[in-house]
Amino acid sequence: MKQYHNDEEFKQQLKKRIRLYLLICLLGGILWLSIFLASEVLKIEMPAHATDFSFGTAGGMVGAGLALALKTYRISKNPKLLRKQRIQTNDERNHEIASKAVRMAGFCQFLAIYAMALIGPYINQMLSYVASGLIGIYMISYCIFYFIYNRKL
């Protein structure tokens, strides 16, 4: 992780984050608009649960993008909050905690998908195929990134 040595440097990073959050918001709006146009204007038949799921995802992207952009903007304008956030971002302990949490979450997700692959054939054969494909993607991406990071570090 990059270390920020002063508030101005960190403020520039926050501006980049705000742009990213607004991009997520925009993509959510585009998704919402495309689903609306497809179902209402073009009259494309889609299952109700697929339409509802897509609208929910789009709404979540817009809501989360706006909330995070506003929060980050508020932090960037308040010197006390900016300094506190910079110190917290630079803290190596927080980086280690986040790294371990991601590793454990990935391991738990892998176990859940593996269980789904084992139980899937008794419920639905397609479920087993999808789970097996996800396990394959996980293992291949793990190997690729292991070799990339092994060379860099």
LUMPAKOL-187904 format. One record per residue: x, y, z of N, C-alpha, C in turn; residue in three letters. Coordinates in Angstrom, 3 decimals. Atoms other than C-alpha are relative to their C-alpha. Layout:
+----------+----------+----------+----------+----------+----------+----------+----------+----------+------+
:    neast :   nnorth :      nup :   caeast :  canorth :     caup :    ceast :   cnorth :      cup : type :
+----------+----------+----------+----------+----------+----------+----------+----------+----------+------+
:        X :        Y :        Z :        X :        Y :        Z :        X :        Y :        Z :  ALA :
...
+----------+----------+----------+----------+----------+----------+----------+----------+----------+------+
END
This chain:
+----------+----------+----------+----------+----------+----------+----------+----------+----------+------+
:    neast :   nnorth :      nup :   caeast :  canorth :     caup :    ceast :   cnorth :      cup : type :
+----------+----------+----------+----------+----------+----------+----------+----------+----------+------+
:    0.830 :   -1.186 :    0.000 :    0.000 :    0.000 :    0.000 :    0.869 :    1.242 :    0.000 :  MET :
:   -0.727 :   -1.254 :    0.076 :    1.074 :    3.504 :   -0.729 :   -0.130 :    0.761 :    1.322 :  LYS :
:   -0.013 :   -0.822 :   -1.208 :    2.063 :    5.664 :    2.212 :   -0.150 :    1.468 :   -0.411 :  GLN :
:    0.222 :   -1.413 :    0.275 :    0.811 :    9.248 :    2.209 :    0.722 :    0.806 :    1.057 :  TYR :
:   -0.861 :   -0.718 :   -0.926 :    3.323 :   11.633 :    3.770 :   -0.569 :    1.330 :    0.473 :  HIS :
:    0.606 :   -1.257 :   -0.434 :    1.183 :   14.763 :    3.925 :   -1.468 :    0.024 :   -0.424 :  ASN :
:    1.436 :   -0.076 :    0.255 :   -2.433 :   15.849 :    3.773 :   -0.320 :    0.322 :   -1.461 :  ASP :
:    0.263 :   -0.359 :    1.397 :   -2.200 :   17.332 :    0.267 :    0.099 :   -1.220 :   -0.915 :  GLU :
:   -0.171 :    1.231 :    0.784 :   -0.931 :   14.068 :   -1.184 :   -1.211 :   -0.922 :    0.199 :  GLU :
:    1.158 :    0.833 :   -0.305 :   -3.755 :   12.205 :    0.563 :   -1.275 :    0.594 :   -0.594 :  PHE :
:    1.169 :   -0.673 :    0.568 :   -6.300 :   14.786 :   -0.602 :   -0.127 :   -0.290 :   -1.495 :  LYS :
:    0.019 :    0.348 :    1.432 :   -5.302 :   14.093 :   -4.226 :   -0.533 :   -1.422 :   -0.196 :  GLN :
:    0.500 :    1.365 :    0.080 :   -5.950 :   10.387 :   -3.613 :   -1.503 :   -0.041 :    0.250 :  GLN :
:    1.437 :   -0.048 :   -0.278 :   -9.356 :   11.201 :   -2.140 :   -0.775 :    0.515 :   -1.203 :  LEU :
:    0.662 :   -0.499 :    1.214 :  -10.234 :   13.167 :   -5.294 :   -0.138 :   -1.120 :   -1.029 :  LYS :
:    0.076 :    1.148 :    0.919 :   -9.424 :   10.053 :   -7.348 :   -1.088 :   -0.973 :    0.450 :  LYS :
:    1.035 :    0.892 :   -0.523 :  -11.634 :    7.980 :   -5.065 :   -1.390 :    0.553 :   -0.280 :  ARG :
:    1.302 :   -0.623 :    0.275 :  -14.488 :   10.475 :   -5.467 :   -0.387 :   -0.244 :   -1.455 :  ILE :
:    0.290 :    0.262 :    1.421 :  -14.208 :   10.135 :   -9.261 :   -0.393 :   -1.454 :   -0.221 :  ARG :
:    0.333 :    1.417 :    0.115 :  -14.257 :    6.335 :   -8.924 :   -1.413 :   -0.269 :    0.505 :  LEU :
:    1.338 :    0.199 :   -0.554 :  -17.356 :    6.439 :   -6.720 :   -1.074 :    0.583 :   -0.909 :  TYR :
:    0.964 :   -0.595 :    0.933 :  -19.117 :    8.760 :   -9.161 :   -0.122 :   -0.840 :   -1.270 :  LEU :
:    0.051 :    0.910 :    1.149 :  -18.196 :    6.383 :  -12.003 :   -0.878 :   -1.210 :    0.321 :  LEU :
:    0.854 :    1.116 :   -0.417 :  -19.806 :    3.516 :  -10.061 :   -1.460 :    0.436 :   -0.017 :  ILE :
:    1.355 :   -0.553 :    0.010 :  -22.880 :    5.708 :   -9.612 :   -0.520 :    0.122 :   -1.437 :  CYS :
:    0.377 :   -0.144 :    1.408 :  -22.945 :    6.474 :  -13.352 :   -0.280 :   -1.357 :   -0.640 :  LEU :
:    0.213 :    1.336 :    0.551 :  -22.587 :    2.794 :  -14.274 :   -1.301 :   -0.613 :    0.512 :  LEU :
:    1.276 :    0.455 :   -0.537 :  -25.483 :    1.976 :  -11.955 :   -1.175 :    0.658 :   -0.705 :  GLY :
:    1.055 :   -0.703 :    0.737 :  -27.591 :    4.631 :  -13.673 :   -0.155 :   -0.528 :   -1.420 :  GLY :
:    0.049 :    0.566 :    1.353 :  -26.679 :    3.240 :  -17.094 :   -0.649 :   -1.380 :    0.023 :  ILE :
:    0.623 :    1.322 :   -0.138 :  -27.594 :   -0.279 :  -15.932 :   -1.499 :    0.140 :    0.208 :  LEU :
:    1.426 :   -0.202 :   -0.261 :  -30.912 :    0.957 :  -14.557 :   -0.726 :    0.444 :   -1.267 :  TRP :
:    0.625 :   -0.510 :    1.219 :  -31.674 :    2.881 :  -17.744 :   -0.095 :   -1.079 :   -1.077 :  LEU :
:    0.023 :    1.033 :    1.033 :  -30.744 :   -0.044 :  -20.013 :   -1.040 :   -1.076 :    0.315 :  SER :
:    1.024 :    0.981 :   -0.367 :  -32.951 :   -2.489 :  -18.062 :   -1.389 :    0.593 :   -0.213 :  ILE :
:    1.286 :   -0.654 :    0.198 :  -35.796 :    0.029 :  -18.112 :   -0.357 :    0.068 :   -1.489 :  PHE :
:    0.257 :   -0.093 :    1.437 :  -35.443 :    0.622 :  -21.843 :   -0.278 :   -1.368 :   -0.616 :  LEU :
:    0.191 :    1.344 :    0.552 :  -35.155 :   -3.093 :  -22.593 :   -1.372 :   -0.558 :    0.354 :  ALA :
:    1.269 :    0.599 :   -0.412 :  -38.219 :   -4.060 :  -20.586 :   -1.224 :    0.840 :   -0.370 :  SER :
:    1.177 :   -0.847 :    0.207 :  -40.524 :   -1.053 :  -21.062 :   -0.119 :    0.549 :   -1.421 :  GLU :
:    0.055 :   -0.627 :    1.323 :  -39.599 :    0.517 :  -24.403 :    0.124 :   -1.047 :   -1.102 :  VAL :
:   -0.212 :    1.014 :    1.033 :  -38.244 :   -2.399 :  -26.438 :   -0.851 :   -1.248 :    0.209 :  LEU :
:    0.895 :    1.115 :   -0.350 :  -40.632 :   -4.862 :  -24.735 :    0.695 :   -1.365 :   -0.094 :  LYS :
:   -0.733 :    1.261 :   -0.036 :  -37.954 :   -7.538 :  -24.353 :   -0.481 :   -0.782 :    1.217 :  ILE :
:    0.508 :    0.841 :   -1.080 :  -39.322 :  -10.410 :  -22.296 :    1.153 :   -0.472 :    0.885 :  GLU :
:   -0.990 :    0.446 :   -0.974 :  -37.268 :  -10.998 :  -19.159 :   -0.747 :   -0.520 :    1.220 :  MET :
:    0.648 :    0.468 :   -1.234 :  -38.116 :  -13.003 :  -16.056 :   -0.060 :    1.124 :    1.033 :  PRO :
:    0.199 :   -1.074 :   -0.980 :  -39.438 :  -10.787 :  -13.267 :    1.134 :    0.042 :    1.014 :  ALA :
:   -1.062 :   -0.017 :   -1.008 :  -36.754 :  -11.895 :  -10.818 :    1.304 :    0.561 :   -0.575 :  HIS :
:   -1.211 :   -0.553 :    0.619 :  -33.998 :  -10.992 :  -13.308 :   -0.096 :    1.521 :   -0.093 :  ALA :
:    0.203 :   -1.450 :    0.073 :  -35.466 :   -7.522 :  -13.842 :    0.117 :    0.627 :    1.389 :  THR :
:   -0.055 :   -0.524 :   -1.367 :  -35.934 :   -6.991 :  -10.107 :    1.427 :   -0.005 :    0.542 :  ASP :
:   -1.384 :    0.097 :   -0.456 :  -32.394 :   -8.177 :   -9.370 :    0.857 :    1.083 :   -0.648 :  PHE :
:   -0.784 :   -1.014 :    0.713 :  -30.951 :   -5.859 :  -12.035 :   -0.319 :    1.404 :    0.497 :  SER :
:    0.375 :   -1.310 :   -0.542 :  -32.927 :   -2.854 :  -10.777 :    0.584 :    0.195 :    1.399 :  PHE :
:   -0.571 :   -0.082 :   -1.342 :  -31.793 :   -3.625 :   -7.224 :    1.501 :    0.224 :   -0.036 :  GLY :
:   -1.441 :   -0.177 :    0.140 :  -28.173 :   -3.920 :   -8.291 :    0.325 :    1.421 :   -0.448 :  THR :
:   -0.222 :   -1.362 :    0.495 :  -28.368 :   -0.651 :  -10.213 :   -0.263 :    1.028 :    1.099 :  ALA :
:    0.299 :   -0.917 :   -1.105 :  -30.012 :    1.119 :   -7.274 :    1.076 :   -0.040 :    1.071 :  GLY :
:   -1.081 :    0.130 :   -0.967 :  -27.341 :   -0.244 :   -4.938 :    1.265 :    0.698 :   -0.457 :  GLY :
:   -1.184 :   -0.666 :    0.539 :  -24.581 :    1.013 :   -7.226 :   -0.152 :    1.514 :    0.094 :  MET :
:    0.226 :   -1.450 :   -0.064 :  -26.133 :    4.478 :   -7.428 :    0.058 :    0.473 :    1.448 :  VAL :
:    0.028 :   -0.408 :   -1.404 :  -26.807 :    4.664 :   -3.690 :    1.363 :   -0.076 :    0.668 :  GLY :
:   -1.319 :    0.155 :   -0.617 :  -23.425 :    3.323 :   -2.596 :    0.997 :    0.993 :   -0.590 :  ALA :
:   -0.913 :   -0.949 :    0.644 :  -21.562 :    5.456 :   -5.142 :   -0.188 :    1.411 :    0.523 :  GLY :
:    0.280 :   -1.346 :   -0.522 :  -23.288 :    8.635 :   -3.996 :    0.399 :    0.132 :    1.463 :  LEU :
:   -0.315 :   -0.076 :   -1.428 :  -22.918 :    7.850 :   -0.298 :    1.514 :    0.058 :    0.220 :  ALA :
:   -1.454 :    0.007 :   -0.170 :  -19.201 :    7.062 :   -0.600 :    0.642 :    1.274 :   -0.547 :  LEU :
:   -0.542 :   -1.242 :    0.555 :  -18.548 :   10.084 :   -2.816 :   -0.233 :    1.166 :    0.962 :  ALA :
:    0.299 :   -1.079 :   -0.946 :  -20.279 :   12.405 :   -0.340 :    0.828 :   -0.131 :    1.271 :  LEU :
:   -0.811 :    0.221 :   -1.200 :  -18.480 :   10.844 :    2.628 :    1.456 :    0.405 :   -0.251 :  LYS :
:   -1.386 :   -0.308 :    0.330 :  -15.099 :   11.147 :    0.920 :    0.179 :    1.500 :   -0.226 :  THR :
:   -0.060 :   -1.448 :    0.201 :  -15.831 :   14.728 :   -0.141 :    0.004 :    0.730 :    1.349 :  TYR :
:    0.060 :   -0.606 :   -1.341 :  -16.737 :   15.599 :    3.463 :    1.342 :   -0.138 :    0.719 :  ARG :
:   -1.312 :    0.214 :   -0.624 :  -13.457 :   14.083 :    4.690 :    1.040 :    0.926 :   -0.617 :  ILE :
:   -1.014 :   -0.823 :    0.672 :  -11.446 :   15.986 :    2.072 :   -0.120 :    1.481 :    0.348 :  SER :
:    0.195 :   -1.412 :   -0.324 :  -12.926 :   19.323 :    3.185 :    0.225 :    0.333 :    1.471 :  LYS :
:   -0.186 :   -0.218 :   -1.428 :  -12.407 :   18.873 :    6.938 :    1.425 :   -0.410 :    0.385 :  ASN :
:   -1.404 :    0.322 :   -0.297 :   -8.714 :   19.091 :    7.997 :    0.186 :   -1.041 :    1.110 :  PRO :
:   -0.129 :    0.974 :   -1.090 :   -9.244 :   17.122 :   11.229 :   -0.337 :   -1.412 :   -0.484 :  LYS :
:    0.383 :    1.306 :    0.538 :  -11.067 :   14.288 :    9.467 :    1.023 :   -0.504 :   -1.015 :  LEU :
:   -0.992 :    0.364 :    1.008 :   -8.513 :   14.341 :    6.646 :    1.238 :   -0.591 :    0.657 :  LEU :
:   -1.197 :    0.488 :   -0.701 :   -5.586 :   13.917 :    9.033 :   -0.267 :   -1.352 :    0.666 :  ARG :
:    0.352 :    1.257 :   -0.665 :   -7.362 :   11.199 :   11.013 :   -0.098 :   -1.143 :   -1.015 :  LYS :
:    0.152 :    1.029 :    1.041 :   -8.244 :    9.280 :    7.834 :    1.353 :   -0.363 :   -0.605 :  GLN :
:   -1.330 :    0.272 :    0.555 :   -4.688 :    9.623 :    6.479 :    0.806 :   -0.880 :    0.940 :  ARG :
:   -0.726 :    0.806 :   -0.985 :   -3.206 :    8.242 :    9.694 :   -0.539 :   -1.434 :    0.014 :  ILE :
:    0.611 :    1.331 :    0.001 :   -5.667 :    5.356 :    9.654 :    0.355 :   -0.757 :   -1.282 :  GLN :
:   -0.342 :    0.628 :    1.271 :   -4.923 :    4.654 :    5.974 :    1.446 :   -0.458 :   -0.020 :  THR :
:   -1.424 :    0.337 :   -0.018 :   -1.167 :    4.620 :    6.591 :    0.359 :   -1.072 :    1.030 :  ASN :
:   -0.296 :    0.931 :   -1.083 :   -1.400 :    2.309 :    9.621 :    0.219 :   -1.417 :   -0.539 :  ASP :
:   -0.347 :    1.336 :    0.501 :    0.363 :   -0.977 :    8.804 :   -0.829 :   -1.092 :    0.677 :  GLU :
:    0.831 :    0.986 :   -0.697 :   -1.686 :   -2.825 :   11.409 :   -1.334 :   -0.182 :   -0.722 :  ARG :
:    1.260 :    0.078 :    0.741 :   -4.896 :   -1.974 :    9.520 :    0.187 :   -0.745 :   -1.320 :  ASN :
:   -0.273 :    0.709 :    1.254 :   -3.304 :   -3.212 :    6.281 :    0.108 :   -1.504 :    0.240 :  HIS :
:   -0.163 :    1.415 :   -0.317 :   -2.359 :   -6.524 :    7.913 :   -1.338 :   -0.641 :    0.371 :  GLU :
:    1.326 :    0.508 :   -0.371 :   -5.840 :   -6.957 :    9.426 :   -0.850 :   -0.200 :   -1.245 :  ILE :
:    0.788 :    0.103 :    1.235 :   -7.475 :   -6.272 :    6.054 :    0.504 :   -1.144 :   -0.871 :  ALA :
:   -0.579 :    1.068 :    0.800 :   -5.083 :   -8.656 :    4.305 :   -0.415 :   -1.373 :    0.526 :  SER :
:    0.400 :    1.283 :   -0.594 :   -5.830 :  -11.484 :    6.736 :   -1.500 :   -0.242 :   -0.169 :  LYS :
:    1.448 :    0.145 :    0.160 :   -9.572 :  -10.825 :    6.530 :   -0.352 :   -0.415 :   -1.426 :  ALA :
:    0.255 :    0.364 :    1.396 :   -9.495 :  -11.022 :    2.722 :    0.403 :   -1.446 :   -0.252 :  VAL :
:   -0.437 :    1.397 :    0.178 :   -7.516 :  -14.281 :    2.855 :   -1.009 :   -0.976 :    0.595 :  ARG :
:    0.961 :    0.905 :   -0.643 :   -9.962 :  -15.873 :    5.297 :   -1.347 :    0.003 :   -0.717 :  MET :
:    1.262 :   -0.070 :    0.741 :  -13.001 :  -14.638 :    3.385 :    0.110 :   -0.780 :   -1.308 :  ALA :
:   -0.218 :    0.762 :    1.226 :  -11.549 :  -16.063 :    0.173 :    0.006 :   -1.492 :    0.255 :  GLY :
:   -0.033 :    1.412 :   -0.355 :  -10.885 :  -19.384 :    1.880 :   -1.405 :   -0.512 :    0.312 :  PHE :
:    1.375 :    0.397 :   -0.315 :  -14.443 :  -19.519 :    3.272 :   -0.858 :   -0.070 :   -1.261 :  CYS :
:    0.750 :    0.013 :    1.259 :  -15.847 :  -18.653 :   -0.146 :    0.369 :   -1.226 :   -0.827 :  GLN :
:   -0.453 :    1.185 :    0.717 :  -13.742 :  -21.393 :   -1.717 :   -0.660 :   -1.256 :    0.578 :  PHE :
:    0.636 :    1.161 :   -0.627 :  -15.077 :  -23.927 :    0.821 :   -1.492 :   -0.069 :   -0.320 :  LEU :
:    1.435 :   -0.019 :    0.310 :  -18.675 :  -22.829 :    0.196 :   -0.256 :   -0.430 :   -1.441 :  ALA :
:    0.166 :    0.386 :    1.405 :  -18.276 :  -23.189 :   -3.566 :    0.317 :   -1.487 :   -0.177 :  ILE :
:   -0.353 :    1.416 :    0.067 :  -16.592 :  -26.573 :   -3.090 :   -1.149 :   -0.863 :    0.523 :  TYR :
:    1.154 :    0.718 :   -0.543 :  -19.513 :  -27.738 :   -0.916 :   -1.153 :    0.023 :   -1.004 :  ALA :
:    1.049 :   -0.104 :    1.002 :  -21.896 :  -26.482 :   -3.596 :    0.271 :   -0.956 :   -1.162 :  MET :
:   -0.347 :    0.924 :    1.080 :  -20.010 :  -28.527 :   -6.220 :   -0.267 :   -1.444 :    0.410 :  ALA :
:    0.234 :    1.369 :   -0.470 :  -20.301 :  -31.649 :   -4.063 :   -1.483 :   -0.309 :    0.176 :  LEU :
:    1.425 :    0.204 :   -0.262 :  -23.963 :  -31.191 :   -3.128 :   -0.832 :    0.269 :   -1.257 :  ILE :
:    0.728 :   -0.433 :    1.185 :  -25.001 :  -29.663 :   -6.473 :   -0.631 :   -1.088 :   -0.843 :  GLY :
:    0.604 :    1.017 :    0.869 :  -25.537 :  -32.884 :   -8.476 :   -1.300 :   -0.584 :    0.559 :  PRO :
:    1.223 :    0.530 :   -0.590 :  -28.238 :  -33.969 :   -6.019 :   -1.157 :    0.975 :   -0.106 :  TYR :
:    1.035 :   -1.030 :    0.098 :  -30.121 :  -30.695 :   -6.476 :   -0.243 :    0.375 :   -1.456 :  ILE :
:    0.094 :   -0.431 :    1.392 :  -29.369 :  -29.477 :   -9.992 :    1.389 :   -0.155 :   -0.621 :  ASN :
:   -1.285 :    0.274 :    0.631 :  -26.608 :  -30.614 :  -12.342 :    0.708 :    1.294 :   -0.417 :  GLN :
:   -0.594 :   -1.262 :    0.436 :  -26.049 :  -27.058 :  -13.645 :    0.698 :    0.700 :    1.175 :  MET :
:   -0.605 :   -0.577 :   -1.190 :  -25.307 :  -25.915 :  -10.087 :    1.405 :   -0.564 :    0.212 :  LEU :
:   -1.302 :    0.644 :   -0.148 :  -22.448 :  -28.397 :   -9.942 :    0.983 :    0.483 :   -1.055 :  SER :
:   -0.873 :   -0.492 :    1.068 :  -21.064 :  -27.249 :  -13.299 :    0.484 :    1.422 :    0.291 :  TYR :
:   -0.361 :   -1.389 :   -0.305 :  -21.130 :  -23.600 :  -12.276 :    1.006 :    0.043 :    1.154 :  VAL :
:   -0.907 :    0.017 :   -1.146 :  -19.469 :  -24.344 :   -8.927 :    1.377 :   -0.522 :   -0.400 :  ALA :
:   -1.288 :    0.536 :    0.462 :  -16.772 :  -26.440 :  -10.601 :    0.744 :    1.025 :   -0.849 :  SER :
:   -0.620 :   -1.055 :    0.807 :  -16.131 :  -23.642 :  -13.084 :    0.570 :    1.109 :    0.871 :  GLY :
:   -0.489 :   -1.034 :   -0.918 :  -15.802 :  -21.115 :  -10.247 :    1.250 :   -0.464 :    0.748 :  LEU :
:   -1.190 :    0.530 :   -0.663 :  -13.328 :  -23.370 :   -8.451 :    1.186 :    0.048 :   -0.957 :  ILE :
:   -1.073 :   -0.056 :    1.000 :  -11.312 :  -23.631 :  -11.669 :    0.524 :    1.412 :   -0.202 :  GLY :
:   -0.402 :   -1.399 :    0.156 :  -11.290 :  -19.851 :  -12.127 :    0.805 :    0.454 :    1.215 :  ILE :
:   -0.699 :   -0.374 :   -1.239 :  -10.234 :  -19.398 :   -8.489 :    1.416 :   -0.561 :    0.006 :  TYR :
:   -1.320 :    0.639 :   -0.055 :   -7.365 :  -21.872 :   -8.753 :    0.940 :    0.564 :   -1.076 :  MET :
:   -0.831 :   -0.552 :    1.076 :   -6.098 :  -20.544 :  -12.101 :    0.447 :    1.421 :    0.342 :  ILE :
:   -0.373 :   -1.376 :   -0.346 :   -6.220 :  -16.920 :  -10.944 :    0.963 :    0.016 :    1.185 :  SER :
:   -0.934 :    0.081 :   -1.122 :   -4.492 :  -17.893 :   -7.693 :    1.411 :   -0.306 :   -0.495 :  TYR :
:   -1.321 :    0.370 :    0.535 :   -1.634 :  -19.543 :   -9.597 :    0.628 :    1.159 :   -0.774 :  CYS :
:   -0.516 :   -1.125 :    0.791 :   -1.275 :  -16.600 :  -11.988 :    0.516 :    1.103 :    0.925 :  ILE :
:   -0.411 :   -1.085 :   -0.888 :   -1.164 :  -14.012 :   -9.204 :    1.129 :   -0.419 :    0.938 :  PHE :
:   -1.110 :    0.472 :   -0.826 :    1.124 :  -16.176 :   -7.082 :    1.315 :    0.193 :   -0.741 :  TYR :
:   -1.233 :   -0.149 :    0.765 :    3.714 :  -16.231 :   -9.863 :    0.345 :    1.467 :   -0.265 :  PHE :
:   -0.249 :   -1.435 :    0.219 :    3.294 :  -12.503 :  -10.586 :    0.578 :    0.626 :    1.252 :  ILE :
:   -0.492 :   -0.602 :   -1.240 :    3.736 :  -11.501 :   -6.938 :    1.315 :   -0.611 :    0.457 :  TYR :
:   -1.252 :    0.649 :   -0.364 :    6.530 :  -14.031 :   -6.438 :    1.170 :    0.665 :   -0.722 :  ASN :
:   -1.062 :   -0.685 :    0.756 :    8.546 :  -12.256 :   -9.135 :    0.214 :    1.433 :    0.479 :  ARG :
:   -0.104 :   -1.410 :   -0.394 :    7.783 :   -8.744 :   -7.874 :    0.545 :    0.176 :    1.407 :  LYS :
:   -0.388 :   -0.190 :   -1.401 :    8.411 :   -9.294 :   -4.166 :    1.280 :   -0.710 :    0.339 :  LEU :
+----------+----------+----------+----------+----------+----------+----------+----------+----------+------+
END
